[in-house]
Amino acid sequence: MTSRTPLMVPWIRLSHVSRAYRATPNRPLQGHVSRQRASTATPVASNAATIGTLPLEGYRVLDMTRVLAGPYCTQILGDLGAEVIKIEHPVRGDDTRAWGPPYATYTAKSGRDGPGESAYFLGVNRNKKSLGLSFQHPEGVEILQKLAAKCDILVENYLPGTLKKYGLDFETIHKINPGLIYASITGYGQTGPYSPRAGYDVMVEAEFGLMHITGSRDGPPVKVGVAVTDLTTGLYTSNSIMAAILTRAKTGRGQHIDSALSDCQTATLANIASSCLISGQPDTGRWGTAHPSIVPYRSFKTKDGDVLFGGGNDRLYGILCQGIQRPEWIADPKFVTNAQRVAHRTELEQKIEEITVTKTTQEWLEIFEGRGMPYAAVNDVKTALNHEHTKARNMVVEVEHEQCGPIKLVNTPIKLSETPPTIRSPPPLLGQHTEELCHEPEIDDSLIQHENSSWSCAKCTAERSRLVGPKRIKFISGNASDNGNKRRLVCNSDLKKTISIDPPTRDAIPDSMRVSWADHSAGQKLAYLSTLSGGELVQLLIRSTELHPDLPIFPPTTKPMPAQPPVIDHTLRNDSQSNTGSYRKAKAVLGTQIDPDEEDPTGLMDAWPQPGQGLYAALCPDGDDETLVDDNDYDTFSHIIYDNNGRKARENGMALLVQ
């Protein structure tokens, strides 16, 4: 691995690359900030291993996965010592950041709003660095390609073909880095008739047999209580990656790993699938906690819960009979062999449960302690995590989270005598390591805006424009050109140094270095204000009213703002397309103010977002990054807008805000 010394740049400024990744510090959205300065806290170790001796120390992983299967795979690699760089959407991050409650709440000293960090996200994202980046923009793709050139492993879980249009597919990346191991995790794999379909754990459980054999004997099919197909796929993929690492040591070349939930689900049917193949029968059906071929082997009700007995052979069955004080059953002709017990299953199980309900679960545990027969209480998850054996095996550890304080996590189950895995860092904040990762020598310095750059550009022009309320917009990189009656703010984004801003909430530039508002033209003022997000504009207005209390900027009546972001009416969507263009056109009359009290037929302007709560909705069923954003972070994504004639704004090479 080559040495990577960070460039000493105090701040990444909102500039040409700001549309590719979010670099505004201390701006919360949906309870999270998109980036923070890299933490300098001491690594949190879950065991006594010496850092530098971990099995995957020195390997670098580019983690382009979300939700569970992929993050679980890369967390395993991180636990074993790999440096894992998690690529996240720069505003909403991994989908699971919003999956709650429960949340680990922020401490009072963190100064953060919102419910906290999602427990789901915290469960599978330790030992990772977070890079907030959108690869809808060429600059974002360039950063990812430069990172991939210096990585050993890339893991992604997008639909087959999705990343090809961004130049992030295996074929493209393999040309850049022939030694890279590229793992794709999908619902149905890269080939086959179901390959284009999106697949989630529960769908794969249903379609590939697991759900049909899960549940009580007289009940409907049910899913497993945890997303076991996602987890086994993550395990299979991490094993495959380590096998590919060994192969690369021999050949010097990387390879493409095609991991499918459907394949992993089929493989983990194990003996059930083998029985079906040998017998020709559909399957053994649903048996609840019982075993189709062994009796007694199931849970039985007790006075206060359930206890499970495993009489797997005649000897163990005899121990059970002695424990429940029915030794005469051992020689009963109906129960003397397992085959006879299976034939008289209902009778024997009823007899056993008539006895087990007379005592508590704990009493039965004490009776069978040391007798040599498998038995167990049926515990809830909290009881399991507080179990004395769980504690003895160090399976729950406490780590210090930068914003939430001490939090408990499930530890890695891997026990290596010489190089035990460690928890070196807690799950990251959204975009926490963006600045650190984008300041490496591999990232072209021209992609970032430096502290000494001016906020304005002489070649940037602004035409008169008026905000008329939340609108659908798209930033399109390139050169400005006239197009009908649109009013727009244009900026030549081919320039390496374009408009860079300092939000009112940032203290990066001392007041003594700030310039007077009167020192700039109306066009320059408009250019600056139009680059601010909704939250920054609100802060600027608040500051202005504090300095000038009599400033007449508020209407005589104000509509109350909702406490939560509004719900998008999905009936507006045309399912034939997979981008923001599939939404119907919002009507706005040029040169007029839109009254927030007026009824809006689209339903998109009925509620005005609070600062930091952009009105947004994921649009793409194929897992793209395209997002509809209103009144927040215009400089972060691709957006789409229509003019008054319903024409989509598509000038080649243009960053525009049409009013």
N, C-alpha and C positions, 0 to 999 in steps of 0.2 A: 504494500500500500504506500502511496506517496504521501509526503508530509503536506498538511493542509493548514496554513497559517492564515487566520482571518485578516482581512483588510481592516484597518483602523478607521472606519467610517462611523461617526457618531450616530447618525440617523439615516435610514433609507427614506427619501422624500417621495411624496406622491408625484410621479412624473411619468415618463414613457412606459416604465415597467409597472406603474401602479395599477394598471388595468389587468396585469397578469397575476399579481399577488398583492395582498392587502398588507400595508405596512404602517398603518396609523396606530400609534401606541395609545393604550388606555382608553379605547372607545368601546364600551360594552354593547353587545347586541345579543338578544335572546339569552341573557345571562352569561355571555362569554365575551372575551376580547379576542380579536383576531391575531394579535401578536403582542408579545412582551419581550423585554430584554431577556437574554438567556440567563437562566438561573445559575448562580454560583454556589448553590447549596452543596454541602457535602453529600456524596452518593449514599443512598440508603441500602445497606446490605442486609439480606435476610439470613445469611449464614456467614461462616468465618472464612470464606474463600478469599484469597489474595487477588485483587484486581490485576489482570495481566496474565492469568493462568486459565481463563475460561476457554472452553472448547472452540467457540467461534470468535474469539478475540481477534480483531483485525479484519473481519469480514464486514462488508457494508451492504445494507439491504434498502432498496427503494420500495416502500410500501404504498402502493396505490389501491388499497382495498378499503372496504367499508363494512360495517355491521358486525358479522361474527366469524364466518369461516376464515376469511382472509386475515383479519386482525388476530384471531386466535393462533393461526399459523405463524405470523410474524412475531407475536409475543413469545412464542416458544423459542424462535431464533434469537430474540433479544435476551431472554433469560439465559441462554447459553453463551452470551457474550457479544453477539453481533451488534453493530451500530445500526439502528433501524430509523429511517427517515420516513415519517408518515406524511403523505401528501393529502391535504384536506381542502375542501371548498373553503374559500377565504372568509366567508361570513357564517354559514350554517355549520361548516365542519362535517365530520362524520355524522351520518344520519342519527346514530345512537346518542349523540350529545343532547338531543331533544327528547329522548325516550325516558320519561319519568312521569310521576315520582316512582321510586325515591331518588333523592339527590343528596350528595354530600354538601351541606350548606357552607357558604362562605363565612369566614371569620369576620368579626366587626372591623378589624384593622385592615382587611383586604381592600375595603372601600368599594366593593363590587355590589351591583344590584343583581337581581335575578334569583332563581331558586337554588342555584349551585351547580355542581358538576354531577352529571348523570351517573348513577350507580352502574348502569349497563355499560357505559363507555369505560368507566374506571376498571371494570372487570377484565378487559382484554386489551389494554393499551399501555401497560407499564413498560419501562425500559425503551421508550421511543422518543424521538424528537418530532415536533409538529411543524410542518411548513405549509402555510396558508397560500395556496396558489391555484389559479384558474388556467387550465390549458386550452381555453377557448381562444387565446391570443397567441400570436407567434412568439412573443417574448416569453410567455409561460412555457411553451413547448421547448424553446431554446434552453431555458434553465433546466428543465427536466432532462433533456438530452445530454446536457453537460454533466448533470449529476449521474445519469445512467452510465456515462463513459467511465466514471470513477467508482462504480458499484460492482459488487460481485453477484448480487441477486436482485431481481425485480419481481414483485408479486402484485398481480392486478386481478380484479374480479368484475370487469365490465363484460357486456355481451360481446360475443365474437364479432369482430369487425369494427366495433365502436372506436377503438383507439387508432385504427389505420388512417382515418381521415385527419388525425392530428399528428401523424408521423411518430406515433408511440407504440406501434405494433411490434411484434417480435422480429419480423424481417428487417424493418428499418433500424431498430435498436441493435440487432445482431451485427449489422454492417458497421455501426459506430463502435461497438464493443463485442467482438467475437467470443470473448470469454465469459460474457454475462449469462447467468442461469435465469431464464425468464419463465415464471410460473403463472399460468392463467387458471383461475378458479371460476367456474361457471356452473349454472344449474344443470346443463345437459351436454357440456363439452363443446369442442371446436368442430366436431363432425356429427353426422346423424340427422335424422328428420326433425328432431326437437331442438337442435342446436340454436336456432334463432330465438327460442322462447326464453323469457325471464323465468328463473326458477328460485323459489324460496324453500327453506327446509320443510315446511309443512306440506307443500305441494309434492315435493319429492317423496316424503314419507307416505303420502297417499297413493301416488302413482306407482311406486316401486316396492309395494308389499308390506312395509313396516306397519302402517296404520291398520291394515286389515287383520293383523295378528296381535294388535294391542288393544286392551280394554277388558272389561269383565265378560264372562261367558254369555250372559244374557243381554249385554248392552251393545250400544253402537260402537263402531271403530273410533278410536281416539288417538290423538297425537301423543308422543312421549312428552313427559313434563318439562324436559329441557331440549333445546334444538340439537339433538344428538347427531343428526346427519351433517349439520354445519361443523360440529366439533370433530367428528371422525374425518371429514374432508380436510379440515385444518391439520389434523394429525398426519393423514396420508401425505398431504402436500409437503409438510415440514420434513418428513422422512424422505420423500422423493428429492427434495432440495439437497439434503445432506448426502444422498447417494450420488447426485449430480456433481457435488463438490468433489467427491472421491474420484469420479470419472474424469473431471477436468484436470485433476492432478496427474492423470495418465496421458490425456490427449491434448490438454491446453485449451480446449474449446468448451463453450457453454452449450446449452441446449434448451429446447422449449418443453416445459412440463404442462400437460393438458389434464387438469384435475376437474372432475365433474361430480357434483353432488349425487347425480343419478348412479354413477359408477360406484362411488363409495358406499351408497346406500345398498346397492345390490351385493357388494362384497361383504358387508357386515351382516347380511342375513345368515351367513355362516352355515351352521348345521341345519337351520330351518330350510334354507335353499337346497342344501344337499338332500334332505329328506324328500323334498318335492321332486327333485330331479330323479331320484332313485325310485320313488313310489309312483310317480305320475299323477299324484293327487294335487288339487289346487293348493292347499296348505293345511296345517293342523287346526286352524281356527283360532279364536280368542280364548285365552285361559286365565285371564286376570293374573294373579300371583302364582297360580298353580302351574305344574309341569305336565305336558300331555302324556309323558311316558313314565313318570315316577309318582308314586303315592306312598305316604303323605309328603307333600312338598309344596307348601303354600302358607299364606298367613291365616291366622285364626283370631277371632275376636277375643278380647280379654275384658275384665271388668272396667278398665279405663282406656283401652286402646286396642292395639293389635300386636301379635307376636308371630314370627315366622319360624317354622320348623322344617328341617331338611332331612327327611328319612330316605337318603339316597340308596341304601341297600338294606338287606335283612338285618344286619348287625345294628345299624343306626335306628332302624325301626324298633328293634328290641329295646334300645336305650330310651326311646320316646315312650314306649309302653311302661317301662319301669318308672320314668319320671312322672307320668300322669297317674301312676298307681293303677294300671290296668295290665299287669303281667300276663293275664290269661289270654290277652289278644295275640300274644306272640305265637301260640300254637293253634289259634283258631283257623280251621281249614279254609275259611273265606279270605284270610289275611296272611297266610303263612309265607307266601312268596309275593314278589313285586307284581307279577302278572295277575295273580288273584286279587291283589289290592287294587290294581287298576280296574279290574272287572267289577269290583264292588266299591268304587271310588266314593260315590255319593253317601253310601251308608257309613263308611269308615270316617269320612270327613265330618259328617254330622255328629257322630259319636265323640270325636275329639273336641269339637267346638263346644259341645254341651259341658265339657269339663273345663276348657280354658276360660270360659266366661265367669267361672267362680273365683278367679284370682286376678290380681292386677298384673300388668306387664312386668313390673319390677320383680314381683314374687316369682314369676316363671323364669325370669333371667337368673335369679338366685338359685332356683331349683336345678337348673341345667348347667350352672357354672361348673366347669371342670369335668363334665361327664363325657366329653369327646364327641358330642353330636352338634352339627351346625345349627345355630339358632340366632335370632336377632329381634330386637324391638323395631317396630316401624316408626321412625322418628320424623318429625318435621325438620326443615332445613336449619332453623335456628338451633335446635337441639343438636343436630349433627355437627354444626360448626363449633359448638361449645363442648362437644364430646371429649372425654378425657383422652381418648386415643388420638383424636384430631390434634389436640394440644401437644401430646407427647411427640407426635410426628412433625410438629412445627408447620402445620398446614394453614394456619391463619397468622398473618404477620401485620404489624402496624408500621406504616410509613408516614413521613411528614410531607403533606401536600402544601405547596407554596401559598395557596389561597384558602384552603379548607382546613388547615391544621392537620392533626393526626387522623388518619383514616385506616381502616382495616381492609386487607386484601387477602384473597386466597393465594397461598404460596404455590410455587411450582412443585409438582409431585416428583420431579426427577431428582434422585439422590445419587450423586457420583462421589466416590470416596476420595478422589484426588482433585477433581475440578468441579466442585458443586456449583450449580447455577446461583445467581444472585438477583435480587431486586435492587438495582443501582439507582433508579430514579422513578418517581411516581408517574402516573399518566400525565401527559403534558396538557397545558392550556392550549387553546386553539391558536395556532400560528406562533407559539412561544419561541420557536427557534428559527423563524423566517430570516431575521437579520443575520444571525450567525451563519446559516447555511448559504445564503445568497452573497456573502462576502468572501467566499472562498476564491482562490486564484482561478479555479476552473470557470467561474462565472464571469463573463466578459464585463469589464468595468464600465463599458458604455451603456450597460443596461440599467445602471443605478444612478440616481441623482445625488450629488454630494452636497454637503452642508453649505459650501461657499457659493452655490449656484443661485442666481436670481430667481425670484418667483415669476417673472414675466419674460416674454420672448418678443423681440421686435418684429418677427415675421408672423406672429399670431395676430389675427384680426377678429373683431367681434362685430356682429350686426345687431341692431336694436332688437330686443326680444323681451317678452313679458311672460312670467310664469302664470299659468292658468289652472294649476291644480295637478294632482298626480297624473302622469302620462306614461304611456308605453314608449320607451326609448331604446335605441340601440347605438352604442358607440362603434363606429366603423373606422378602422385605421386607414389613414391615407391623406390625400390632398383635397382641398375644398373646391367645390364648383357650384355654380348656381343651379338651382332646380326649382323652377316654378315659383309658387308663392310661399314657400316655406320660409319661416324665420328661424335662424339658427345661430349657434355659437360654434365657430369652426376653429380648429387648431391643427397645424401641420404636425402630425405625430411621427413623420419620418425624421424630424429633428431629434437628435439624441437628447437635447436639453429643452424641454417644453415647459409648460406652466407647472410650477411646483408650489405647493401651498403650505402654510402653517396654520392648522386649525386653531380657533380661538382658545381651545382648551389645552394647547401644547405650550410648554415653557422652553422649547428648544432655543428660541431666539429671544434674547433679552429685549426689554422695552426700548432700551437705548439704541438698539440696532434697527428698530422698526421705522418705517417711513410713514409720513403723513398721508392720510386719505386724499388730501387735496393735491398731492404731488403727482397724481396719475389722471390720465384721461378717462372719459366716460367709458370708452371701449375697454381700457385696461381694468377698470373697476368691474365691469360686467364679466369680463373674462375670468377674473379671480373669483367672484361670487358664484359663478356658474359651476366652478369646479368643486365647491363645497357640498358635502352631503347634507341631508335634511337635519341630522342631529347637530352638525357644526353650525348650520344657519340659525338654528334655534338658540344655541349658545351665544352666537354673535348678536342676535337680537336682544337676548337677556342682558348681555353686557352693555349694549347700546342704551337700553332703557334705564339701566342703573346710572349711566353717565348723563343721560338726558331724560329725566322722568316724564317730561311733558311731550315727548315725541309721539305724535298721533299716528300710531301704526295699527291699533286694534279696532275691529268693527264694533258697532254699538251692541250687538248681540253675538254670543259665541255658542256654538253647538258643543255639548259635552263630548269629551273624547273617550273612546272605549278603553277599558283596562287591559284588554288583550288585543293582539292583531286580529283583524277581521278574517272570516273564513271565506276563501275564494269560492265563487259559484262555478263549479266545474261544468255546468250546462253550457257555459259560454264557449267551451272548447270544441274544436273540430278535431276529432280523433284521427283524421287522415294524415295529419302532420305531427311532427315531433319537435316543434320548436315554438318560440313565443309568437311566431306568425300565425299560429292556429287560433289565437284569440281574436274575437271580433273587434272591429275598430272602435276606439273611444271617440266620441264626438266632442269636438271643441271648436269654438268659433274664434278665429284669429282676432286679436285686438280687443277681446272682451275678458272680463273677470268671470270666473265660474263661482257662483255662490255655493258654499259648502252645504247650505240648507236646501238647495235644489235637489230634486230627485234625479238620480243618475240611472239610466236604463241598464248600464253594464254592471252595476253593483260594486264597482271597484272604487268609487269615490264617496261612498256613504260614510265611511269612517276615516278619520285623519290620524295617521300613526303618531304615537308618542315618540320622542327622541330615542333613537336606538332601536325602534321597532319598525323596520321597513316592511311594507306590505309586499310579501313575496310568496311564491308558491312554486314548488318543483313541477316542471312541466313534462319532462321527457321520460317515457317508459323505458327507453333504452339506456338509462343511466348516465346521460350526458350531464354536463355542468350548466347548461343553459337555464337561466332562471329569470322570472319576471320580477323586477324590482321597481317599486314606486317610492319616491320621496326618501330614498336612502342609498348612499354609496353608488352614485352614478358612475364613478370612475373605476368600479371593480369588475364589472361583468360585460358580457355581450347582452345587448337589449335590442328590441325592435320597436320602431315607431312608424306610424302612417301619417301622411299628410291629409289635408281636408278632402281630397279626392279619393281617399282610400288606397293610395299607392304606397307600397313599402319603400322606405328610404334605403337605397342600396348604392349610393355613390361610391365608386371604387376609391379607397384611400382617403377616408374622411372620418374625423371624430366630430360628431355633431349632436346638438341638442335642439330639436325642432319644437317650436311652440305653436 
